[in-house]
């Protein structure tokens, strides 16, 4: 199955861009005599006019964070983590995401997908700069308690691993966004797509890897590109 990232644009065409302004402090340096007026410097040093040491100042700056129409952070559905915390996807904003949809009772494809996720993690040095997210397609059985046990069993209980249980409708909506197909074929079994998705820190889909045990060089390269400046 060929994945079209542009599918996101169709799904979120109803969403308006959200511009959120946040204020933060930045340390700058200035001559105490203001020999050059209000001019500030990014680093410590001395004034080239009076030779006095520059003084540190706290400068209030305003930053704008834009969420595009194609961002998954526009979704309003609620999710419960393996720790029992109720969140929205926008809670994960600010870090790139490596995401896969599985279910914990799966005995076929999902163990391989989990192994692929761990293989990706092992090749990324700055794991604290991104989150690895596993979303259950079986929310009725994959309770937070079950997801927590699964995380521990698979040594995926570090802070950068996040497991999510959603509502049936919320999971279906999210799967449609990712072009992930799944179907329940018995009370405990599902057939499903095998796709690992990579999102940037704004929640925009930038890469997908399809298949089991596939060459993940392009996935690693994309993740490394996203975390290089973090």
Order of alpha helices (4+ residues) and beta strands (2+ residues): alpha-beta-beta-beta-beta-beta-alpha-beta-alpha-beta-alpha-beta-beta-beta-beta-alpha
